[in-house]
Amino acid sequence: MKTAISTLAVECPKHLKHALTLLHESLATERLTPLAGGTDLFVYLNAGSHRGTRFLDLAPCAELRGIKAIKGRLRIGALETFDRIARHPKMAAWPLLVQAARCVGAAQIQNRGTIGGNIANASPAGDSLPVLLAYDALVHVASVRGERTIPFRELQTGYRQLALEADELIVAVELPEVPAGAKQFFRKVGTRAAQSISKVVFAGVLVPGRGGQWSHVRLAWGSMAPITVRSLRAEAALLAHKPSAQAAAWADVALGEDLVPIDDIRSDAEYRLSAARHVLAQFLRSSHAGFRG
Ligand SMILES: Cc1cc2nc3c(=O)[nH]c(=O)nc-3n(C[C@H](O)[C@H](O)[C@H](O)COP(=O)(O)OP(=O)(O)OC[C@H]3O[C@@H](n4cnc5c(N)ncnc54)[C@H](O)[C@@H]3O)c2cc1C
């Protein structure tokens, strides 16, 4: 049943410090639910599946906005929308996040939906999440006790579970510099081009070393497990090898051991694994001219 709007209350903080105090104090009664773009929360309210009645509007927190390059790294405020991310000139060195941003929902959702909301919502199908994993992103979080930084790979602890305290907010995400010469690849497999939740979503980074062997390999997947995962065996099959049909075949076999997807409303396990293998083969082919895998 839909949640009645008349039962809901929204707190409007003046700034981030105020928001953190309100969030902390709310733990004594009913925890305030942080509200960013609302594109996930409003769906839950419409379905009557969100239990809370009190919200913390993050919009006034200017500290959660901004896309800034700092010594080759990029800091993206949690309130930045996918539309802003996709259009920002500083994003050019991190094209996978631009591609992911452009396929979240459609224009309306990209205008409201934020990267902080995508991370905190922690759906296994979140489109920005494999990108953050492939880029070795850091997530900055804050509470009344101060700020701390969590590597994205340690943030998701289980299905829709994050290593966040109840009174912590995501403040920003930080992307390290991508190694020179990196081959980067993003692919979302869904039912259609827009307004489609991923059946498989992939982000990959391959860096060739001096001798032509891959010296850095990241293969990150969404919708393939309860959390966003890297296929570590497939990465190991490619690392320190030169691009070759043999290495691609090893990676393909290893991928079948890494990924154990499930059947659900959006797809079945067999299709997901088959699609993932095709996506990886496509990445390997595209990453090395003349290599047919
Ligand atoms: C029609 C439709 C299509 C969609 N398509 C896609 C898609 O293709 N791909 C995809 O990945 N997602 C999709 N989504 C989901 C949604 O748009 C994204 O997850 C979006 O990034 C959520 O951001 P938001 O700002 O709207 O979050 P909100 O709805 O405001 O919040 C989501 C959750 O995050 C928490 N939260 C938000 N900000 C913070 C913060 N800074 N710190 C701590 N907690 C926080 C909230 O409390 C809530 O639990 C779709 C949604 C709709 C309605």
PDBQT file of the ligand as one rigid body, heavy atoms in Angstrom, charges set to zero:
ROOT
HETATM    1  C1  LIG A 301      12.476   4.785 -13.332  1.00  0.00    +0.000 C 
HETATM    2  C2  LIG A 301      13.778   4.474 -12.638  1.00  0.00    +0.000 A 
HETATM    3  C3  LIG A 301      14.840   3.978 -13.366  1.00  0.00    +0.000 A 
HETATM    4  C4  LIG A 301      16.051   3.701 -12.738  1.00  0.00    +0.000 A 
HETATM    5  N1  LIG A 301      17.064   3.190 -13.494  1.00  0.00    +0.000 NA
HETATM    6  C5  LIG A 301      18.254   2.925 -12.916  1.00  0.00    +0.000 A 
HETATM    7  C6  LIG A 301      19.324   2.403 -13.699  1.00  0.00    +0.000 A 
HETATM    8  O1  LIG A 301      19.201   2.190 -14.906  1.00  0.00    +0.000 OA
HETATM    9  N2  LIG A 301      20.508   2.156 -13.070  1.00  0.00    +0.000 N 
HETATM   10  C7  LIG A 301      20.693   2.381 -11.729  1.00  0.00    +0.000 A 
HETATM   11  O2  LIG A 301      21.785   2.146 -11.207  1.00  0.00    +0.000 OA
HETATM   12  N3  LIG A 301      19.684   2.870 -10.963  1.00  0.00    +0.000 NA
HETATM   13  C8  LIG A 301      18.483   3.143 -11.520  1.00  0.00    +0.000 A 
HETATM   14  N4  LIG A 301      17.445   3.636 -10.754  1.00  0.00    +0.000 N 
HETATM   15  C9  LIG A 301      17.653   3.810  -9.306  1.00  0.00    +0.000 C 
HETATM   16  C10 LIG A 301      18.054   5.233  -8.841  1.00  0.00    +0.000 C 
HETATM   17  O3  LIG A 301      17.731   6.211  -9.785  1.00  0.00    +0.000 OA
HETATM   18  C11 LIG A 301      19.556   5.308  -8.531  1.00  0.00    +0.000 C 
HETATM   19  O4  LIG A 301      19.919   4.333  -7.570  1.00  0.00    +0.000 OA
HETATM   20  C12 LIG A 301      19.957   6.723  -8.004  1.00  0.00    +0.000 C 
HETATM   21  O5  LIG A 301      21.358   6.871  -8.103  1.00  0.00    +0.000 OA
HETATM   22  C13 LIG A 301      19.543   6.965  -6.566  1.00  0.00    +0.000 C 
HETATM   23  O6  LIG A 301      19.977   8.263  -6.191  1.00  0.00    +0.000 OA
HETATM   24  P1  LIG A 301      18.996   9.279  -5.440  1.00  0.00    +0.000 P 
HETATM   25  O7  LIG A 301      19.779  10.513  -5.206  1.00  0.00    +0.000 OA
HETATM   26  O8  LIG A 301      17.720   9.431  -6.148  1.00  0.00    +0.000 OA
HETATM   27  O9  LIG A 301      18.790   8.463  -4.064  1.00  0.00    +0.000 OA
HETATM   28  P2  LIG A 301      17.591   8.549  -3.011  1.00  0.00    +0.000 P 
HETATM   29  O10 LIG A 301      16.395   7.883  -3.542  1.00  0.00    +0.000 OA
HETATM   30  O11 LIG A 301      17.438   9.933  -2.480  1.00  0.00    +0.000 OA
HETATM   31  O12 LIG A 301      18.255   7.641  -1.857  1.00  0.00    +0.000 OA
HETATM   32  C14 LIG A 301      18.542   6.272  -2.090  1.00  0.00    +0.000 C 
HETATM   33  C15 LIG A 301      19.105   5.671  -0.792  1.00  0.00    +0.000 C 
HETATM   34  O13 LIG A 301      20.381   6.231  -0.519  1.00  0.00    +0.000 OA
HETATM   35  C16 LIG A 301      20.374   6.899   0.763  1.00  0.00    +0.000 C 
HETATM   36  N5  LIG A 301      21.238   8.062   0.560  1.00  0.00    +0.000 N 
HETATM   37  C17 LIG A 301      21.174   8.970  -0.448  1.00  0.00    +0.000 A 
HETATM   38  N6  LIG A 301      22.194   9.820  -0.391  1.00  0.00    +0.000 NA
HETATM   39  C18 LIG A 301      22.949   9.450   0.664  1.00  0.00    +0.000 A 
HETATM   40  C19 LIG A 301      24.162   9.937   1.242  1.00  0.00    +0.000 A 
HETATM   41  N7  LIG A 301      24.832  11.002   0.716  1.00  0.00    +0.000 N 
HETATM   42  N8  LIG A 301      24.670   9.307   2.333  1.00  0.00    +0.000 NA
HETATM   43  C20 LIG A 301      24.028   8.228   2.859  1.00  0.00    +0.000 A 
HETATM   44  N9  LIG A 301      22.879   7.727   2.366  1.00  0.00    +0.000 NA
HETATM   45  C21 LIG A 301      22.344   8.331   1.282  1.00  0.00    +0.000 A 
HETATM   46  C22 LIG A 301      18.927   7.178   1.050  1.00  0.00    +0.000 C 
HETATM   47  O14 LIG A 301      18.648   7.263   2.442  1.00  0.00    +0.000 OA
HETATM   48  C23 LIG A 301      18.251   5.954   0.435  1.00  0.00    +0.000 C 
HETATM   49  O15 LIG A 301      18.358   4.870   1.316  1.00  0.00    +0.000 OA
HETATM   50  C24 LIG A 301      16.214   3.924 -11.342  1.00  0.00    +0.000 A 
HETATM   51  C25 LIG A 301      15.146   4.462 -10.603  1.00  0.00    +0.000 A 
HETATM   52  C26 LIG A 301      13.939   4.742 -11.235  1.00  0.00    +0.000 A 
HETATM   53  C27 LIG A 301      12.801   5.320 -10.447  1.00  0.00    +0.000 C 
ENDROOT
TORSDOF 0
